Structures are given as structure tokens and as C-alpha cells.
Amino acid sequence: MRKRIGKAIIILLFISIFSGCSTSNGENEEVGSAIEESEISTNQEKEYNDISVSDNNTSNLYEYDDYEYVIYGGERIKLETLLTGETNYYTRADVCGDEEKEIAFKTDDKVYLLDNKSRIIFYEGTSADEIVDYKGMKGVHTETIEYEPTQVHEQFIAFDENKNPYVEFSWGWKDRVNGRILDSKRGEGDYFYCNDEDELDYWTWNLKVGEYRDLWWARHQPWNELQSIELILSNGEYGKEVLGDNHIEIDNPEFEVIVNSVVDVPWNQRIEKTEWIVEGEVFRVAIERAELEIDEYAHLRDYIFVKKDEIKWFEVTYPSKNDPLDSDRYVWDACDFNVKYEDVNFDNQKDILVFLGHAGNRGVMYYCAYVYEDDEFKYARSFEDIPYYKINNEEQCIEGWCLDGAAHYYDFKYKYIDGDFVEIERKYYEWDDDKQDFIILLED
């Protein structure tokens, strides 16, 4: 017992000398003066009240021999003991503005922020907390509700360079009538406040807090269901940077390096699928919307990687359904965004084609084309004018056709000339009942 007490005293002295932070056994307490006022990067006075924080200077007290262990409240424990929800969630975000992504975990009643390199849990909040990582705004949005008197209190919590939390912005509203449910932000007796607790009229208050409220609502990080702690926290080596949520594993090291250096997936998008179009030669990463939108395809854009002398890549984007029909790469009905690798300008270098769906009541099929020319893939808008394209290698041209009613149709031929697919021939056919066949009515 004396040895334990002695060891505890040494640790406490170590912490008090080097950390400047105070902690308690599972209870929230004031963070104190962990940051000098001169170090605060904003003109607004910071609040340090009621924010749970773990001691951030204890990481050198332990040797990490297992990814499962974290530092929580100065103690080394298994992370799974904190993840008590029936279903647990996680997200990654640079909430501290240090260009390193921290990991957040959400249970049924708690949110924890973990510095994965030091394995320290440096913030503990409620399951109502939302993680924000958007441009200059990085931190946690939290909301609490009390009922006597009714009060809704919101805060935007940021973190200093030592990962100590402070209140960047605080706002809310109260009802002075005890026990009355706050059924309107502008109800009788409502009291609006912001930071300094001064009473504000609704419109002034709304202007003050609008930026923050809109921010966390629109830009908070999406939560993913936690399948495996091991996959999230470890890639086999302690101290090595953990691979991101969107890291793409490819059975081709050369492609894997290039693909992961290029592909960017923002907060409101996700990877739909990855696939080899041609094994070892053409690889595709499909990106979709994280949330479906009415009358829009979930599929949003593609990254195409092609092995030539070196790996070339380009991005294919698509317009909204609300854009004009003649928009570049307009996507028609029933589209699977199929990708083909074919030579369509007959220079013995294969090009990339992407299916754009079925157009009109006759379901005409259209593709967009990226022609490989001058050591790069160039978008050729004119290819989208070719209906039902077919490659004619014998005549070195692209053929197309379309119906014009049940008894008429067109045939077309196109040549690639100076960067465009130019129509060089057109024939118009009509059904002849006597001959029981189509005959040419017009030939250009």
C-alpha cells in the first residue's frame, strides 16, 4: 500500500509540475489556466467551465504494447471499456487545427476524442455533441437542455495546441417561467443571451449566433458505425500514422500510392466503389453523395487512373439534373456509369468512355469521351452527340444511329478531326412495305 501511495504522489507531482491542468475522478471540473491569455488566438475571452478533459502530459508514463489501450483520466485502460453503446460510432476530424486527424467515438450517452498518436482521451462529452471540421472552424458543438427554468444552452468548444478545450462561443435562451416548456424562441418571457450573458432581442441574438449554428448544422462530420476497434486504431505498428477512413487498398502497389495521393472525399461524400476496368491498366474510384437528394443520382463523380508510360489520372464530374440538357456530360435516365477503354480516334492509343444513360422516349444511349492525346486525356464534348456509338475499324470512323418514329431512322458516321468528332456522313431511311425493308430517302 505504501509503495502505491508513494508512486501516486510521484505521479501527481510530475503532473502538477508539467501540466498545469487539474483533473478529478470522472467528474467535470474547471480546466484552469492551462493556457496563458497571451496564447489565445482570439479577441474573445475564453471560458473554461464544465468541460471534461484528461491530463495530456501522462503519455510518457506508459509503454504501449497493445493498440487496445488508451489513457483516460490519467489511467491506462482498454478502449472497449468506454464504448458501452449497443452500437458505437466513430469519425475522424482535425478538431485541433494541427493538421492531424483525431478520432472521435460515440456511444449511447458519451462522445470521446482520442489523440491516436499518444492514445490520450482528451475530451469527453455527451452523445449530443457534433464534431465540426470545416475550413477555419474546428471543434465540438454541444447542446444542453434544462427545465427549471427552461433553458437551451449551446456551445462551440475549440482546443488549444495542447488539446485543452475552451469555449469559443456560447449562446442560448431561457424562459423565466419555471417549468414552462420552451415552445418558441420568441415566446413571452424568453431571454436570449450570447457569451457575456447580456439580454438580447431575438433578431440581434439570431445574427450573433447564426454563423455558428449554421456551421455545425451543415458541416458536422458524419458518424460511421464502428465495426472493429482494431481496424480503426491500428495498422500493425504502434506510432505509425493510421490509414484514413477512405484509404483504398489495391493489389497493385504502384496504383495504390497514386490513387490514395489523389482521391479526395469531403465530408458530404463517400466512396461508392472501386474497380478495375482493365486489370492492371485502368482503375476507377466512384464517389457518391453521402445523403441522397431528390431527383439526383447518388453517383456524383469518378476518378479514372490509366497506366500508360506512367499512371495518368483525371476526374469526371457530372451536372445536376436541374442543369440544362446540353450541359457537358449530362446524365440521362437509367445510367450505370459504365466505363470502357477503347480507341475511338484511331491513333492506336486507347481512350476512356463513360456511359451517360438513355435519353428520350426511345432510350438512345450516349457516352462521354476522354481522348488520349499529347500525353494526356482530353475531354471531347462532341462525342456526346453520337447516338448508339459503334467503332468501325475498317473505315476508321465512329458510327451512330437513331430512330425517327417507327418507320424511319438515321445512320451517321463521324471522324475525329482537330479535337472534335465531326459528322462526315448521314443517311435517312424509311420502311418500304413493298420491299419489306428500309430504303434510303436521303444521303448527305
Beta strands, then each sheet from edge to edge (+ up, - down):
strand 1: 69-72
strand 2: 75-78
strand 3: 89-93
strand 4: 102-106
strand 5: 110-115
strand 6: 120-126
strand 7: 130-134
strand 8: 137-147
strand 9: 150-159
strand 10: 165-175
strand 11: 190-194
strand 12: 224-225
strand 13: 269-278
strand 14: 282-289
strand 15: 299-307
strand 16: 311-317
strand 17: 339-342
strand 18: 351-359
strand 19: 364-373
strand 20: 376-380
strand 21: 390-392
strand 22: 397-403
strand 23: 408-417
strand 24: 420-432
strand 25: 437-443
sheet 1: 1+ 2-
sheet 2: 6+ 5- 4+ 3- 12+
sheet 3: 7+ 8- 9+ 10- 11+
sheet 4: 13+ 14- 15+ 16-
sheet 5: 17+ 18- 19+ 20-
sheet 6: 21+ 22- 23+ 24- 25+
end
